[in-house]
Amino acid sequence: MPKGEKISGYSQKYTTKLERDDELKDLKDVKERCKNFWCVLASEIQSRLPDNLNVLKMMANLHPKVATSQVKPSLNDILKSVNRTALYGNKDDVESEWNKLQNKSWSNVNTSEKFYSEVYDDCDSAGHKRFGNVAKFAMALLTVPTSNDSVERAFSTYSIVKSKLRNKLSLDLLQNLMMEQKKADDLFLALNDSAI
């Protein structure tokens, strides 16, 4: 074998090894940057969610099975975090009503919506609402959207229903059209879910 071929073969192997080392360095660099990105992302999520996450965890205590059980957590923590007494009344009244919920037999304990509607409608013999404050508090909390998806969908539906050609719709007609569109969307989703 001539000398020139050995040298070129050696340099080719050497160049390939250098290229491989460069590729490994690049790969390590990419991995390190990805790891740093995930660490920053996790810390950002942690810094933004803890308060909301705690409120969502506390909202789980409003489930009808928890509300009607003999041993249940206090609402003090969630009442402190949601300070809107104009919405649901005195905090002590809400807590007092909460502690009395298990004393009555409720027929709708499967879903929160039906349960708290029944709780709100419950009146004593004089016609006064016995659990109005706790029902308003629970319904106000449970109807707060946890994301903007439903709001975005509503505006999207609104833009479909009320176009430039139909810009003179009355408010009642617009509301009815929006409700019909929502029902159609829900039916479409239900049919797709049942098909799966």
Secondary structure as GFF3:
##gff-version 3
##sequence-region A 1 196
A	DSSP	alpha_helix	3	48	.	.	.	ID=ss1
A	DSSP	alpha_helix	50	59	.	.	.	ID=ss2
A	DSSP	three_ten_helix	60	62	.	.	.	ID=ss3
A	DSSP	alpha_helix	64	67	.	.	.	ID=ss4
A	DSSP	alpha_helix	76	81	.	.	.	ID=ss5
A	DSSP	alpha_helix	85	88	.	.	.	ID=ss6
A	DSSP	alpha_helix	91	100	.	.	.	ID=ss7
A	DSSP	three_ten_helix	101	103	.	.	.	ID=ss8
A	DSSP	alpha_helix	112	121	.	.	.	ID=ss9
A	DSSP	alpha_helix	132	142	.	.	.	ID=ss10
A	DSSP	alpha_helix	149	161	.	.	.	ID=ss11
A	DSSP	alpha_helix	171	195	.	.	.	ID=ss12
###
